[in-house]
């Protein structure tokens, strides 16, 4: 199965069947396993301004094709947080939080540093 076919199937079924889980892991390996695990644990949050993934050591903002995690920045692209959001969005499996994530930022850390903390 190609990636486009995978996401079309996810969007159509709106669930992570065992076959789709296996396909995600086949295509994405360890990143796929971590993404599925985060979805199963309901760690994908959709705020009014961003998706946020609660990772093992921090929360990461995911916006379109960007993530605030170090892995994304160092690899210049794909991380498991971004994949988790893409899957969760396709199957509509995320917690909706009806407020702006930016409202949770503190004034102690300048906004330009909060993405990388």
C-alpha positions, 0 to 999 in steps of 0.5 A: 500500500502506498502512503496516499492509499494508507491515508485515504483508507484511514480517512474512509474508515475513521479507525485504526484497524489491525491491518492499518496499524500493521501497514503504518508500522511497515511503512514508518517503522519505529516512528509509526509505532510511537505515533500509534501508541500516542493515539491509543493513549489519547495524547493528541490535543487539538487546540484552536490554533495548533495540534499538540502532542504530549510526548515522553518528555514535553509537549510539542506543537505540530502545525501543518508540516512543522513540529517543535521537537528537536528530532524534526529540527535536526532531521529537517523533516518528519518526526513521529509527532507529526505522523501522529497528528496526521493519523489522528486527524485522518481518523478524527481521534484527538481531544478537542480543547476549546482554547488557544494553546498560545494562551497557556504560554507564560510571560517568563519565557519569550515567545521565540524561545518557547518553541524550542524549550 
